[in-house]
Amino acid sequence: MSQDNMTTNDPTTEAADADQLITTDPGRSGLDESNERGSVTDAQTVIEARNVNVWYNDDQALNDINMKIPENQVTAMIGPSGCGKSTFLRCINRMNDLVDAARIEGDLLFKGKNVYDKDVDPVALRRRIGMVFQHPNPFPKSIYDNVAYGLRLQGKTDNLDQKVEQALKSAALWDEVKDRLDKSGTDLSGGQQQRLCIARAIAPDPEVLLMDEPASALDPVATSQVEDLIDDLSQEYTVVIVTHNMQQAARISDKTAVFLTGGELVEFNDTATIFENPDSQRVEDYITGKFG
Ligand SMILES: Nc1ncnc2c1ncn2[C@@H]1O[C@H](COP(=O)(O)OP(=O)(O)OP(=O)(O)O)[C@@H](O)[C@H]1O
């Protein structure tokens, strides 16, 4: 991404950018589609959580989360089972809207705009913040149609062959499937299916990729391929990944957020600092396997 497109931290500029994201036209998404990829309200921050609390019915799953996720880096979220990692991930592109019991308070900003504002269309939001799930879930369609799916939905069908090829190349799958694009996506191996799902997610050119344990259902070779791919993708996308695997977080992420029981974000810092010299004793105990 061109540095020239990036805005400064000048508060006047930030306010102007935030205004650009607001629309009073009910036909619009509320997130200005023409907003340049680079026009981040803060030079580095793409997603910001401010005092985010989430409940499922009466049970609190996230407790006062504050966090700034930087652009074009890999941010990993780690922590013991049930500490709210996936809940936080699903808040970012409003997947929790689909859960009746879920309720959120606080602000979750994408490029300075609260994604929970009434004028934000969650479908439009999810076009800009794509998601890859734990279990590969290709559609029972051809490899080509899987990748073309989102592009067709959005009417972006010019140069479709080229876009499908590019997405498959970016997902490091092209060489393995270029001679059988008409074959079913479900006939691929697990690792190939997950890379196909990544190609499907990036084909419509989102700005952020959310990944919920994308390698946990894969064998070591496929895991390693997906990890290499995540590293490549971060050149172009902001990647936020939930993982149970601390070694994986240490290998692939630039920043690591440690959530602990009670839905608390205990520490968020450069990955090297979290693993080598964490501030919090609780994080050190977790990292060194004393609990969790
Ligand atoms: N749809 C739901 N309805 C009710 N409670 C839920 C729902 N989803 C999650 N929870 C609860 O919210 C808390 C946080 O769950 P979440 O899945 O976010 O944690 P996690 O850290 O991602 O866990 P894991 O690592 O096991 O996937 C848990 O207590 C869980 O039981």
PDBQT file of the ligand as one rigid body, heavy atoms in Angstrom, charges set to zero:
ROOT
HETATM    1  N1  LIG A 301     -23.629 -18.531  20.942  1.00  0.00    +0.000 N 
HETATM    2  C1  LIG A 301     -23.355 -18.503  22.245  1.00  0.00    +0.000 A 
HETATM    3  N2  LIG A 301     -24.346 -18.532  23.148  1.00  0.00    +0.000 NA
HETATM    4  C2  LIG A 301     -24.074 -18.504  24.478  1.00  0.00    +0.000 A 
HETATM    5  N3  LIG A 301     -22.830 -18.441  24.988  1.00  0.00    +0.000 NA
HETATM    6  C3  LIG A 301     -21.797 -18.412  24.133  1.00  0.00    +0.000 A 
HETATM    7  C4  LIG A 301     -22.000 -18.443  22.719  1.00  0.00    +0.000 A 
HETATM    8  N4  LIG A 301     -20.778 -18.397  22.124  1.00  0.00    +0.000 NA
HETATM    9  C5  LIG A 301     -19.867 -18.346  23.109  1.00  0.00    +0.000 A 
HETATM   10  N5  LIG A 301     -20.479 -18.350  24.319  1.00  0.00    +0.000 N 
HETATM   11  C6  LIG A 301     -19.817 -18.300  25.617  1.00  0.00    +0.000 C 
HETATM   12  O1  LIG A 301     -18.995 -17.149  25.671  1.00  0.00    +0.000 OA
HETATM   13  C7  LIG A 301     -17.749 -17.440  26.299  1.00  0.00    +0.000 C 
HETATM   14  C8  LIG A 301     -16.614 -17.117  25.327  1.00  0.00    +0.000 C 
HETATM   15  O2  LIG A 301     -16.682 -18.037  24.240  1.00  0.00    +0.000 OA
HETATM   16  P1  LIG A 301     -15.720 -17.927  22.987  1.00  0.00    +0.000 P 
HETATM   17  O3  LIG A 301     -16.119 -18.980  22.018  1.00  0.00    +0.000 OA
HETATM   18  O4  LIG A 301     -15.681 -16.534  22.529  1.00  0.00    +0.000 OA
HETATM   19  O5  LIG A 301     -14.314 -18.279  23.667  1.00  0.00    +0.000 OA
HETATM   20  P2  LIG A 301     -12.962 -18.733  23.022  1.00  0.00    +0.000 P 
HETATM   21  O6  LIG A 301     -11.887 -18.112  23.812  1.00  0.00    +0.000 OA
HETATM   22  O7  LIG A 301     -12.954 -18.454  21.562  1.00  0.00    +0.000 OA
HETATM   23  O8  LIG A 301     -13.016 -20.293  23.276  1.00  0.00    +0.000 OA
HETATM   24  P3  LIG A 301     -12.382 -21.517  22.455  1.00  0.00    +0.000 P 
HETATM   25  O9  LIG A 301     -10.899 -21.288  22.473  1.00  0.00    +0.000 OA
HETATM   26  O10 LIG A 301     -12.784 -22.722  23.235  1.00  0.00    +0.000 OA
HETATM   27  O11 LIG A 301     -12.970 -21.473  21.075  1.00  0.00    +0.000 OA
HETATM   28  C9  LIG A 301     -17.813 -18.904  26.708  1.00  0.00    +0.000 C 
HETATM   29  O12 LIG A 301     -18.215 -18.961  28.049  1.00  0.00    +0.000 OA
HETATM   30  C10 LIG A 301     -18.873 -19.488  25.805  1.00  0.00    +0.000 C 
HETATM   31  O13 LIG A 301     -19.538 -20.552  26.430  1.00  0.00    +0.000 OA
ENDROOT
TORSDOF 0
